[in-house]
C-alpha cells in the first residue's frame, strides 16, 4: 500500500472531521502531533521526527442537501 512520505504544509477544511481523521491516520499512516478535538482540528505528520506538521485538518461548514 502506498504511504505518504512528505508534504509541504497543507490545510483542509472537512465536513466530517472524525471520518477524515480516521482516514488520514489509519489508511494513509499520518501521526497526530497536536489536536484540539473540542475545536475539531488536528495537525498531522508523515515524519513527526522531522516535521511537526505537514497537514492540518479542520472541521468546516456542514454540507446542506437542498
mmCIF file of the N, C-alpha and C atoms, coordinates in Angstrom:
data_MODEL
# 
_entry.id   MODEL 
# 
loop_
_atom_site.group_PDB 
_atom_site.id 
_atom_site.type_symbol 
_atom_site.label_atom_id 
_atom_site.label_alt_id 
_atom_site.label_comp_id 
_atom_site.label_asym_id 
_atom_site.label_entity_id 
_atom_site.label_seq_id 
_atom_site.pdbx_PDB_ins_code 
_atom_site.Cartn_x 
_atom_site.Cartn_y 
_atom_site.Cartn_z 
_atom_site.occupancy 
_atom_site.B_iso_or_equiv 
_atom_site.pdbx_formal_charge 
_atom_site.auth_seq_id 
_atom_site.auth_comp_id 
_atom_site.auth_asym_id 
_atom_site.auth_atom_id 
_atom_site.pdbx_PDB_model_num 
ATOM 1   N N  . UNK A 1 1  ? 0.852   -1.182 0.000  1.00 0.00 ? 1  UNK A N  1 
ATOM 2   C CA . UNK A 1 1  ? 0.000   0.000  0.000  1.00 0.00 ? 1  UNK A CA 1 
ATOM 3   C C  . UNK A 1 1  ? 0.892   1.237  0.000  1.00 0.00 ? 1  UNK A C  1 
ATOM 4   N N  . UNK A 1 2  ? 0.496   2.230  -0.767 1.00 0.00 ? 2  UNK A N  1 
ATOM 5   C CA . UNK A 1 2  ? 1.235   3.490  -0.836 1.00 0.00 ? 2  UNK A CA 1 
ATOM 6   C C  . UNK A 1 2  ? 1.144   4.236  0.492  1.00 0.00 ? 2  UNK A C  1 
ATOM 7   N N  . UNK A 1 3  ? 2.214   4.945  0.841  1.00 0.00 ? 3  UNK A N  1 
ATOM 8   C CA . UNK A 1 3  ? 2.242   5.730  2.067  1.00 0.00 ? 3  UNK A CA 1 
ATOM 9   C C  . UNK A 1 3  ? 2.839   7.091  1.761  1.00 0.00 ? 3  UNK A C  1 
ATOM 10  N N  . UNK A 1 4  ? 2.201   8.136  2.268  1.00 0.00 ? 4  UNK A N  1 
ATOM 11  C CA . UNK A 1 4  ? 2.726   9.476  2.091  1.00 0.00 ? 4  UNK A CA 1 
ATOM 12  C C  . UNK A 1 4  ? 4.028   9.580  2.870  1.00 0.00 ? 4  UNK A C  1 
ATOM 13  N N  . UNK A 1 5  ? 5.073   10.094 2.242  1.00 0.00 ? 5  UNK A N  1 
ATOM 14  C CA . UNK A 1 5  ? 6.357   10.229 2.913  1.00 0.00 ? 5  UNK A CA 1 
ATOM 15  C C  . UNK A 1 5  ? 6.765   11.672 3.141  1.00 0.00 ? 5  UNK A C  1 
ATOM 16  N N  . UNK A 1 6  ? 6.135   12.617 2.408  1.00 0.00 ? 6  UNK A N  1 
ATOM 17  C CA . UNK A 1 6  ? 6.493   14.018 2.587  1.00 0.00 ? 6  UNK A CA 1 
ATOM 18  C C  . UNK A 1 6  ? 5.473   14.922 1.925  1.00 0.00 ? 6  UNK A C  1 
ATOM 19  N N  . UNK A 1 7  ? 5.218   16.044 2.552  1.00 0.00 ? 7  UNK A N  1 
ATOM 20  C CA . UNK A 1 7  ? 4.353   17.087 2.005  1.00 0.00 ? 7  UNK A CA 1 
ATOM 21  C C  . UNK A 1 7  ? 4.912   18.423 2.431  1.00 0.00 ? 7  UNK A C  1 
ATOM 22  N N  . UNK A 1 8  ? 4.406   19.490 1.808  1.00 0.00 ? 8  UNK A N  1 
ATOM 23  C CA . UNK A 1 8  ? 4.634   20.815 2.360  1.00 0.00 ? 8  UNK A CA 1 
ATOM 24  C C  . UNK A 1 8  ? 3.614   20.984 3.475  1.00 0.00 ? 8  UNK A C  1 
ATOM 25  N N  . UNK A 1 9  ? 3.187   22.178 3.748  1.00 0.00 ? 9  UNK A N  1 
ATOM 26  C CA . UNK A 1 9  ? 2.147   22.400 4.745  1.00 0.00 ? 9  UNK A CA 1 
ATOM 27  C C  . UNK A 1 9  ? 0.827   22.624 4.030  1.00 0.00 ? 9  UNK A C  1 
ATOM 28  N N  . UNK A 1 10 ? -0.159  21.784 4.350  1.00 0.00 ? 10 UNK A N  1 
ATOM 29  C CA . UNK A 1 10 ? -1.461  21.815 3.695  1.00 0.00 ? 10 UNK A CA 1 
ATOM 30  C C  . UNK A 1 10 ? -2.543  21.869 4.765  1.00 0.00 ? 10 UNK A C  1 
ATOM 31  N N  . UNK A 1 11 ? -3.541  22.716 4.563  1.00 0.00 ? 11 UNK A N  1 
ATOM 32  C CA . UNK A 1 11 ? -4.691  22.775 5.465  1.00 0.00 ? 11 UNK A CA 1 
ATOM 33  C C  . UNK A 1 11 ? -5.952  22.404 4.713  1.00 0.00 ? 11 UNK A C  1 
ATOM 34  N N  . UNK A 1 12 ? -6.762  21.540 5.315  1.00 0.00 ? 12 UNK A N  1 
ATOM 35  C CA . UNK A 1 12 ? -8.009  21.113 4.687  1.00 0.00 ? 12 UNK A CA 1 
ATOM 36  C C  . UNK A 1 12 ? -9.181  21.343 5.635  1.00 0.00 ? 12 UNK A C  1 
ATOM 37  N N  . UNK A 1 13 ? -10.222 22.002 5.134  1.00 0.00 ? 13 UNK A N  1 
ATOM 38  C CA . UNK A 1 13 ? -11.490 22.056 5.846  1.00 0.00 ? 13 UNK A CA 1 
ATOM 39  C C  . UNK A 1 13 ? -12.269 20.819 5.431  1.00 0.00 ? 13 UNK A C  1 
ATOM 40  N N  . UNK A 1 14 ? -12.787 20.086 6.408  1.00 0.00 ? 14 UNK A N  1 
ATOM 41  C CA . UNK A 1 14 ? -13.501 18.842 6.122  1.00 0.00 ? 14 UNK A CA 1 
ATOM 42  C C  . UNK A 1 14 ? -14.901 18.890 6.736  1.00 0.00 ? 14 UNK A C  1 
ATOM 43  N N  . UNK A 1 15 ? -15.843 18.226 6.080  1.00 0.00 ? 15 UNK A N  1 
ATOM 44  C CA . UNK A 1 15 ? -17.218 18.240 6.588  1.00 0.00 ? 15 UNK A CA 1 
ATOM 45  C C  . UNK A 1 15 ? -17.447 17.175 7.656  1.00 0.00 ? 15 UNK A C  1 
ATOM 46  N N  . UNK A 1 16 ? -16.636 16.112 7.678  1.00 0.00 ? 16 UNK A N  1 
ATOM 47  C CA . UNK A 1 16 ? -16.747 15.071 8.710  1.00 0.00 ? 16 UNK A CA 1 
ATOM 48  C C  . UNK A 1 16 ? -15.360 14.869 9.324  1.00 0.00 ? 16 UNK A C  1 
ATOM 49  N N  . UNK A 1 17 ? -15.081 15.643 10.359 1.00 0.00 ? 17 UNK A N  1 
ATOM 50  C CA . UNK A 1 17 ? -13.754 15.644 10.985 1.00 0.00 ? 17 UNK A CA 1 
ATOM 51  C C  . UNK A 1 17 ? -13.315 14.251 11.443 1.00 0.00 ? 17 UNK A C  1 
ATOM 52  N N  . UNK A 1 18 ? -14.179 13.543 12.155 1.00 0.00 ? 18 UNK A N  1 
ATOM 53  C CA . UNK A 1 18 ? -13.793 12.237 12.703 1.00 0.00 ? 18 UNK A CA 1 
ATOM 54  C C  . UNK A 1 18 ? -13.489 11.227 11.605 1.00 0.00 ? 18 UNK A C  1 
ATOM 55  N N  . UNK A 1 19 ? -14.283 11.240 10.546 1.00 0.00 ? 19 UNK A N  1 
ATOM 56  C CA . UNK A 1 19 ? -14.060 10.325 9.427  1.00 0.00 ? 19 UNK A CA 1 
ATOM 57  C C  . UNK A 1 19 ? -12.733 10.637 8.739  1.00 0.00 ? 19 UNK A C  1 
ATOM 58  N N  . UNK A 1 20 ? -12.445 11.897 8.508  1.00 0.00 ? 20 UNK A N  1 
ATOM 59  C CA . UNK A 1 20 ? -11.214 12.286 7.832  1.00 0.00 ? 20 UNK A CA 1 
ATOM 60  C C  . UNK A 1 20 ? -9.984  12.049 8.710  1.00 0.00 ? 20 UNK A C  1 
ATOM 61  N N  . UNK A 1 21 ? -10.124 12.279 10.012 1.00 0.00 ? 21 UNK A N  1 
ATOM 62  C CA . UNK A 1 21 ? -9.018  11.994 10.937 1.00 0.00 ? 21 UNK A CA 1 
ATOM 63  C C  . UNK A 1 21 ? -8.687  10.512 10.892 1.00 0.00 ? 21 UNK A C  1 
ATOM 64  N N  . UNK A 1 22 ? -9.713  9.676  10.912 1.00 0.00 ? 22 UNK A N  1 
ATOM 65  C CA . UNK A 1 22 ? -9.524  8.232  10.835 1.00 0.00 ? 22 UNK A CA 1 
ATOM 66  C C  . UNK A 1 22 ? -8.860  7.847  9.513  1.00 0.00 ? 22 UNK A C  1 
ATOM 67  N N  . UNK A 1 23 ? -9.328  8.418  8.405  1.00 0.00 ? 23 UNK A N  1 
ATOM 68  C CA . UNK A 1 23 ? -8.767  8.107  7.097  1.00 0.00 ? 23 UNK A CA 1 
ATOM 69  C C  . UNK A 1 23 ? -7.285  8.465  7.017  1.00 0.00 ? 23 UNK A C  1 
ATOM 70  N N  . UNK A 1 24 ? -6.938  9.679  7.406  1.00 0.00 ? 24 UNK A N  1 
ATOM 71  C CA . UNK A 1 24 ? -5.551  10.121 7.289  1.00 0.00 ? 24 UNK A CA 1 
ATOM 72  C C  . UNK A 1 24 ? -4.606  9.384  8.242  1.00 0.00 ? 24 UNK A C  1 
ATOM 73  N N  . UNK A 1 25 ? -5.099  8.950  9.381  1.00 0.00 ? 25 UNK A N  1 
ATOM 74  C CA . UNK A 1 25 ? -4.234  8.227  10.318 1.00 0.00 ? 25 UNK A CA 1 
ATOM 75  C C  . UNK A 1 25 ? -4.213  6.727  10.021 1.00 0.00 ? 25 UNK A C  1 
ATOM 76  N N  . UNK A 1 26 ? -5.364  6.124  9.918  1.00 0.00 ? 26 UNK A N  1 
ATOM 77  C CA . UNK A 1 26 ? -5.423  4.668  9.774  1.00 0.00 ? 26 UNK A CA 1 
ATOM 78  C C  . UNK A 1 26 ? -5.079  4.201  8.364  1.00 0.00 ? 26 UNK A C  1 
ATOM 79  N N  . UNK A 1 27 ? -5.570  4.893  7.354  1.00 0.00 ? 27 UNK A N  1 
ATOM 80  C CA . UNK A 1 27 ? -5.360  4.450  5.975  1.00 0.00 ? 27 UNK A CA 1 
ATOM 81  C C  . UNK A 1 27 ? -4.054  4.998  5.394  1.00 0.00 ? 27 UNK A C  1 
ATOM 82  N N  . UNK A 1 28 ? -3.792  6.299  5.575  1.00 0.00 ? 28 UNK A N  1 
ATOM 83  C CA . UNK A 1 28 ? -2.593  6.903  4.975  1.00 0.00 ? 28 UNK A CA 1 
ATOM 84  C C  . UNK A 1 28 ? -1.377  6.905  5.902  1.00 0.00 ? 28 UNK A C  1 
ATOM 85  N N  . UNK A 1 29 ? -1.565  6.591  7.171  1.00 0.00 ? 29 UNK A N  1 
ATOM 86  C CA . UNK A 1 29 ? -0.438  6.433  8.076  1.00 0.00 ? 29 UNK A CA 1 
ATOM 87  C C  . UNK A 1 29 ? 0.108   7.697  8.717  1.00 0.00 ? 29 UNK A C  1 
ATOM 88  N N  . UNK A 1 30 ? -0.630  8.815  8.643  1.00 0.00 ? 30 UNK A N  1 
ATOM 89  C CA . UNK A 1 30 ? -0.182  10.037 9.307  1.00 0.00 ? 30 UNK A CA 1 
ATOM 90  C C  . UNK A 1 30 ? -0.256  9.870  10.823 1.00 0.00 ? 30 UNK A C  1 
ATOM 91  N N  . UNK A 1 31 ? 0.552   10.623 11.539 1.00 0.00 ? 31 UNK A N  1 
ATOM 92  C CA . UNK A 1 31 ? 0.567   10.636 13.005 1.00 0.00 ? 31 UNK A CA 1 
ATOM 93  C C  . UNK A 1 31 ? 0.010   11.982 13.467 1.00 0.00 ? 31 UNK A C  1 
ATOM 94  N N  . UNK A 1 32 ? -0.908  11.952 14.443 1.00 0.00 ? 32 UNK A N  1 
ATOM 95  C CA . UNK A 1 32 ? -1.424  13.186 15.031 1.00 0.00 ? 32 UNK A CA 1 
ATOM 96  C C  . UNK A 1 32 ? -0.354  13.734 15.968 1.00 0.00 ? 32 UNK A C  1 
ATOM 97  N N  . UNK A 1 33 ? 0.099   14.971 15.705 1.00 0.00 ? 33 UNK A N  1 
ATOM 98  C CA . UNK A 1 33 ? 1.133   15.581 16.540 1.00 0.00 ? 33 UNK A CA 1 
ATOM 99  C C  . UNK A 1 33 ? 0.560   16.563 17.541 1.00 0.00 ? 33 UNK A C  1 
ATOM 100 N N  . UNK A 1 34 ? -0.577  17.150 17.241 1.00 0.00 ? 34 UNK A N  1 
ATOM 101 C CA . UNK A 1 34 ? -1.319  18.039 18.155 1.00 0.00 ? 34 UNK A CA 1 
ATOM 102 C C  . UNK A 1 34 ? -2.778  17.984 17.767 1.00 0.00 ? 34 UNK A C  1 
ATOM 103 N N  . UNK A 1 35 ? -3.644  18.168 18.754 1.00 0.00 ? 35 UNK A N  1 
ATOM 104 C CA . UNK A 1 35 ? -5.071  18.101 18.455 1.00 0.00 ? 35 UNK A CA 1 
ATOM 105 C C  . UNK A 1 35 ? -5.865  18.929 19.445 1.00 0.00 ? 35 UNK A C  1 
ATOM 106 N N  . UNK A 1 36 ? -6.906  19.572 18.930 1.00 0.00 ? 36 UNK A N  1 
ATOM 107 C CA . UNK A 1 36 ? -7.906  20.252 19.750 1.00 0.00 ? 36 UNK A CA 1 
ATOM 108 C C  . UNK A 1 36 ? -9.255  19.680 19.315 1.00 0.00 ? 36 UNK A C  1 
ATOM 109 N N  . UNK A 1 37 ? -9.583  18.510 19.851 1.00 0.00 ? 37 UNK A N  1 
ATOM 110 C CA . UNK A 1 37 ? -10.822 17.820 19.448 1.00 0.00 ? 37 UNK A CA 1 
ATOM 111 C C  . UNK A 1 37 ? -12.049 18.683 19.646 1.00 0.00 ? 37 UNK A C  1 
ATOM 112 N N  . UNK A 1 38 ? -12.070 19.475 20.737 1.00 0.00 ? 38 UNK A N  1 
ATOM 113 C CA . UNK A 1 38 ? -13.247 20.314 21.008 1.00 0.00 ? 38 UNK A CA 1 
ATOM 114 C C  . UNK A 1 38 ? -13.436 21.374 19.920 1.00 0.00 ? 38 UNK A C  1 
ATOM 115 N N  . UNK A 1 39 ? -12.384 21.710 19.217 1.00 0.00 ? 39 UNK A N  1 
ATOM 116 C CA . UNK A 1 39 ? -12.460 22.670 18.108 1.00 0.00 ? 39 UNK A CA 1 
ATOM 117 C C  . UNK A 1 39 ? -12.517 21.973 16.758 1.00 0.00 ? 39 UNK A C  1 
ATOM 118 N N  . UNK A 1 40 ? -12.358 20.644 16.764 1.00 0.00 ? 40 UNK A N  1 
ATOM 119 C CA . UNK A 1 40 ? -12.394 19.894 15.518 1.00 0.00 ? 40 UNK A CA 1 
ATOM 120 C C  . UNK A 1 40 ? -11.200 20.175 14.633 1.00 0.00 ? 40 UNK A C  1 
ATOM 121 N N  . UNK A 1 41 ? -10.007 20.101 15.218 1.00 0.00 ? 41 UNK A N  1 
ATOM 122 C CA . UNK A 1 41 ? -8.812  20.315 14.405 1.00 0.00 ? 41 UNK A CA 1 
ATOM 123 C C  . UNK A 1 41 ? -7.632  19.511 14.932 1.00 0.00 ? 41 UNK A C  1 
ATOM 124 N N  . UNK A 1 42 ? -6.771  19.115 13.998 1.00 0.00 ? 42 UNK A N  1 
ATOM 125 C CA . UNK A 1 42 ? -5.557  18.417 14.394 1.00 0.00 ? 42 UNK A CA 1 
ATOM 126 C C  . UNK A 1 42 ? -4.456  18.657 13.362 1.00 0.00 ? 42 UNK A C  1 
ATOM 127 N N  . UNK A 1 43 ? -3.227  18.570 13.848 1.00 0.00 ? 43 UNK A N  1 
ATOM 128 C CA . UNK A 1 43 ? -2.049  18.638 12.999 1.00 0.00 ? 43 UNK A CA 1 
ATOM 129 C C  . UNK A 1 43 ? -1.546  17.208 12.814 1.00 0.00 ? 43 UNK A C  1 
ATOM 130 N N  . UNK A 1 44 ? -1.158  16.877 11.589 1.00 0.00 ? 44 UNK A N  1 
ATOM 131 C CA . UNK A 1 44 ? -0.679  15.533 11.274 1.00 0.00 ? 44 UNK A CA 1 
ATOM 132 C C  . UNK A 1 44 ? 0.652   15.605 10.550 1.00 0.00 ? 44 UNK A C  1 
ATOM 133 N N  . UNK A 1 45 ? 1.441   14.556 10.729 1.00 0.00 ? 45 UNK A N  1 
ATOM 134 C CA . UNK A 1 45 ? 2.732   14.491 10.059 1.00 0.00 ? 45 UNK A CA 1 
ATOM 135 C C  . UNK A 1 45 ? 3.013   13.067 9.608  1.00 0.00 ? 45 UNK A C  1 
ATOM 136 N N  . UNK A 1 46 ? 3.602   12.944 8.422  1.00 0.00 ? 46 UNK A N  1 
ATOM 137 C CA . UNK A 1 46 ? 4.086   11.648 7.949  1.00 0.00 ? 46 UNK A CA 1 
ATOM 138 C C  . UNK A 1 46 ? 5.477   11.377 8.513  1.00 0.00 ? 46 UNK A C  1 
ATOM 139 N N  . UNK A 1 47 ? 6.152   12.448 8.973  1.00 0.00 ? 47 UNK A N  1 
ATOM 140 C CA . UNK A 1 47 ? 7.507   12.356 9.511  1.00 0.00 ? 47 UNK A CA 1 
ATOM 141 C C  . UNK A 1 47 ? 7.605   13.168 10.799 1.00 0.00 ? 47 UNK A C  1 
ATOM 142 N N  . UNK A 1 48 ? 6.930   12.746 11.859 1.00 0.00 ? 48 UNK A N  1 
ATOM 143 C CA . UNK A 1 48 ? 6.893   13.565 13.077 1.00 0.00 ? 48 UNK A CA 1 
ATOM 144 C C  . UNK A 1 48 ? 8.269   13.810 13.712 1.00 0.00 ? 48 UNK A C  1 
ATOM 145 N N  . UNK A 1 49 ? 9.237   12.964 13.421 1.00 0.00 ? 49 UNK A N  1 
ATOM 146 C CA . UNK A 1 49 ? 10.579  13.180 13.960 1.00 0.00 ? 49 UNK A CA 1 
ATOM 147 C C  . UNK A 1 49 ? 11.295  14.326 13.244 1.00 0.00 ? 49 UNK A C  1 
ATOM 148 N N  . UNK A 1 50 ? 10.825  14.671 12.031 1.00 0.00 ? 50 UNK A N  1 
ATOM 149 C CA . UNK A 1 50 ? 11.422  15.753 11.244 1.00 0.00 ? 50 UNK A CA 1 
ATOM 150 C C  . UNK A 1 50 ? 10.527  16.978 11.095 1.00 0.00 ? 50 UNK A C  1 
ATOM 151 N N  . UNK A 1 51 ? 9.228   16.760 11.001 1.00 0.00 ? 51 UNK A N  1 
ATOM 152 C CA . UNK A 1 51 ? 8.249   17.837 10.775 1.00 0.00 ? 51 UNK A CA 1 
ATOM 153 C C  . UNK A 1 51 ? 7.112   17.720 11.784 1.00 0.00 ? 51 UNK A C  1 
ATOM 154 N N  . UNK A 1 52 ? 6.872   18.800 12.538 1.00 0.00 ? 52 UNK A N  1 
ATOM 155 C CA . UNK A 1 52 ? 5.763   18.783 13.482 1.00 0.00 ? 52 UNK A CA 1 
ATOM 156 C C  . UNK A 1 52 ? 4.444   18.546 12.765 1.00 0.00 ? 52 UNK A C  1 
ATOM 157 N N  . UNK A 1 53 ? 4.242   19.239 11.669 1.00 0.00 ? 53 UNK A N  1 
ATOM 158 C CA . UNK A 1 53 ? 3.026   19.015 10.888 1.00 0.00 ? 53 UNK A CA 1 
ATOM 159 C C  . UNK A 1 53 ? 3.249   19.324 9.416  1.00 0.00 ? 53 UNK A C  1 
ATOM 160 N N  . UNK A 1 54 ? 2.561   18.547 8.621  1.00 0.00 ? 54 UNK A N  1 
ATOM 161 C CA . UNK A 1 54 ? 2.530   18.759 7.186  1.00 0.00 ? 54 UNK A CA 1 
ATOM 162 C C  . UNK A 1 54 ? 1.094   18.995 6.742  1.00 0.00 ? 54 UNK A C  1 
ATOM 163 N N  . UNK A 1 55 ? 0.165   18.612 7.585  1.00 0.00 ? 55 UNK A N  1 
ATOM 164 C CA . UNK A 1 55 ? -1.253  18.680 7.239  1.00 0.00 ? 55 UNK A CA 1 
ATOM 165 C C  . UNK A 1 55 ? -2.055  19.133 8.445  1.00 0.00 ? 55 UNK A C  1 
ATOM 166 N N  . UNK A 1 56 ? -2.997  20.036 8.190  1.00 0.00 ? 56 UNK A N  1 
ATOM 167 C CA . UNK A 1 56 ? -3.963  20.459 9.201  1.00 0.00 ? 56 UNK A CA 1 
ATOM 168 C C  . UNK A 1 56 ? -5.341  20.035 8.730  1.00 0.00 ? 56 UNK A C  1 
ATOM 169 N N  . UNK A 1 57 ? -6.070  19.328 9.583  1.00 0.00 ? 57 UNK A N  1 
ATOM 170 C CA . UNK A 1 57 ? -7.477  19.037 9.315  1.00 0.00 ? 57 UNK A CA 1 
ATOM 171 C C  . UNK A 1 57 ? -8.296  19.915 10.235 1.00 0.00 ? 57 UNK A C  1 
ATOM 172 N N  . UNK A 1 58 ? -9.304  20.569 9.677  1.00 0.00 ? 58 UNK A N  1 
ATOM 173 C CA . UNK A 1 58 ? -10.170 21.441 10.484 1.00 0.00 ? 58 UNK A CA 1 
ATOM 174 C C  . UNK A 1 58 ? -11.616 21.241 10.045 1.00 0.00 ? 58 UNK A C  1 
ATOM 175 N N  . UNK A 1 59 ? -12.485 21.073 11.028 1.00 0.00 ? 59 UNK A N  1 
ATOM 176 C CA . UNK A 1 59 ? -13.910 20.928 10.734 1.00 0.00 ? 59 UNK A CA 1 
ATOM 177 C C  . UNK A 1 59 ? -14.404 22.195 10.041 1.00 0.00 ? 59 UNK A C  1 
ATOM 178 N N  . UNK A 1 60 ? -15.065 21.995 8.913  1.00 0.00 ? 60 UNK A N  1 
ATOM 179 C CA . UNK A 1 60 ? -15.621 23.116 8.152  1.00 0.00 ? 60 UNK A CA 1 
ATOM 180 C C  . UNK A 1 60 ? -17.126 23.175 8.300  1.00 0.00 ? 60 UNK A C  1 
ATOM 181 N N  . UNK A 1 61 ? -17.728 23.913 7.425  1.00 0.00 ? 61 UNK A N  1 
ATOM 182 C CA . UNK A 1 61 ? -19.176 24.028 7.442  1.00 0.00 ? 61 UNK A CA 1 
ATOM 183 C C  . UNK A 1 61 ? -19.836 22.725 7.050  1.00 0.00 ? 61 UNK A C  1 
ATOM 184 N N  . UNK A 1 62 ? -20.985 22.471 7.621  1.00 0.00 ? 62 UNK A N  1 
ATOM 185 C CA . UNK A 1 62 ? -21.760 21.297 7.257  1.00 0.00 ? 62 UNK A CA 1 
ATOM 186 C C  . UNK A 1 62 ? -22.337 21.487 5.858  1.00 0.00 ? 62 UNK A C  1 
ATOM 187 N N  . UNK A 1 63 ? -22.349 20.412 5.086  1.00 0.00 ? 63 UNK A N  1 
ATOM 188 C CA . UNK A 1 63 ? -22.937 20.460 3.751  1.00 0.00 ? 63 UNK A CA 1 
ATOM 189 C C  . UNK A 1 63 ? -24.442 20.258 3.886  1.00 0.00 ? 63 UNK A C  1 
ATOM 190 N N  . UNK A 1 64 ? -25.202 21.158 3.296  1.00 0.00 ? 64 UNK A N  1 
ATOM 191 C CA . UNK A 1 64 ? -26.652 21.071 3.341  1.00 0.00 ? 64 UNK A CA 1 
ATOM 192 C C  . UNK A 1 64 ? -27.179 20.478 2.050  1.00 0.00 ? 64 UNK A C  1 
ATOM 193 N N  . UNK A 1 65 ? -28.090 19.536 2.172  1.00 0.00 ? 65 UNK A N  1 
ATOM 194 C CA . UNK A 1 65 ? -28.730 18.971 0.968  1.00 0.00 ? 65 UNK A CA 1 
ATOM 195 C C  . UNK A 1 65 ? -29.882 19.876 0.596  1.00 0.00 ? 65 UNK A C  1 
ATOM 196 N N  . UNK A 1 66 ? -29.988 20.196 -0.677 1.00 0.00 ? 66 UNK A N  1 
ATOM 197 C CA . UNK A 1 66 ? -31.129 21.008 -0.951 1.00 0.00 ? 66 UNK A CA 1 
ATOM 198 C C  . UNK A 1 66 ? -31.246 21.653 -2.207 1.00 0.00 ? 66 UNK A C  1 
# 
